[in-house]
Amino acid sequence: MKVSFFGSACEYTHGEKSYEFPADCLSVRDLIDRLGGRFGEDFRNFLLGNETCLFLVNGKGLAMSGGLDTELHSGDKIEVVPFINGG
């Protein structure tokens, strides 16, 4: 499965815009834990922060598919899109 990072998420991935992940992640929650192992605990905390990121699995938001417990499968495309703050 491919995970793509946008905006400020790339600050935590040292500029990597995507990462090819083994297909053995069971859920988005599992993926977040593994991304924390790959890119650091600060990134994991950022991803789990209150309303900091939108996760899309194959173009669909998690609200329609089970939240962080959304099951992942081989070939899935996950996008991590941080919300933009401003005024």
ChimeraX attribute file (.defattr): number of C-alpha atoms within 10 A of each C-alpha:
attribute: neighborCount
match mode: 1-to-1
recipient: residues
	/A:1	17
	/A:2	15
	/A:3	19
	/A:4	18
	/A:5	21
	/A:6	17
	/A:7	13
	/A:8	16
	/A:9	22
	/A:10	18
	/A:11	13
	/A:12	17
	/A:13	18
	/A:14	9
	/A:15	13
	/A:16	13
	/A:17	15
	/A:18	16
	/A:19	14
	/A:20	10
	/A:21	16
	/A:22	12
	/A:23	14
	/A:24	12
	/A:25	18
	/A:26	13
	/A:27	17
	/A:28	21
	/A:29	18
	/A:30	17
	/A:31	21
	/A:32	19
	/A:33	19
	/A:34	16
	/A:35	19
	/A:36	19
	/A:37	12
	/A:38	12
	/A:39	13
	/A:40	14
	/A:41	15
	/A:42	11
	/A:43	21
	/A:44	19
	/A:45	14
	/A:46	18
	/A:47	23
	/A:48	15
	/A:49	10
	/A:50	8
	/A:51	10
	/A:52	17
	/A:53	19
	/A:54	14
	/A:55	22
	/A:56	19
	/A:57	18
	/A:58	12
	/A:59	11
	/A:60	12
	/A:61	16
	/A:62	16
	/A:63	12
	/A:64	8
	/A:65	13
	/A:66	12
	/A:67	14
	/A:68	16
	/A:69	13
	/A:70	18
	/A:71	16
	/A:72	21
	/A:73	14
	/A:74	12
	/A:75	12
	/A:76	16
	/A:77	16
	/A:78	23
	/A:79	21
	/A:80	22
	/A:81	19
	/A:82	19
	/A:83	14
	/A:84	10
	/A:85	6
	/A:86	4
	/A:87	3
